[in-house]
Amino acid sequence: MPDQESPKEPEAQEPDAERRRRRARFLRELAEARELRARVQPRRAKAARLRHAMRMRTFRW
């Protein structure tokens, strides 16, 4: 059997700049998707905003 205890991960060898670039693109797309959802479902988005505000108010630092 081949040695499977230490598989080489391609992600571990990629440069930090590329990882940060992919992460930034992902976060931009995520924000865009949230904005779209807020426009399409305004009532649900308002409820989510209120729940988030309540969590922030009750959060202990």
Buried (B, 14 or more C-beta within 10 A) or exposed (E): EEEEEEEEEEEEEEEEEEEEEEEEEEEEEEEEEEEEEBEEEEEEBEEBEEEEEEEEEEEEE
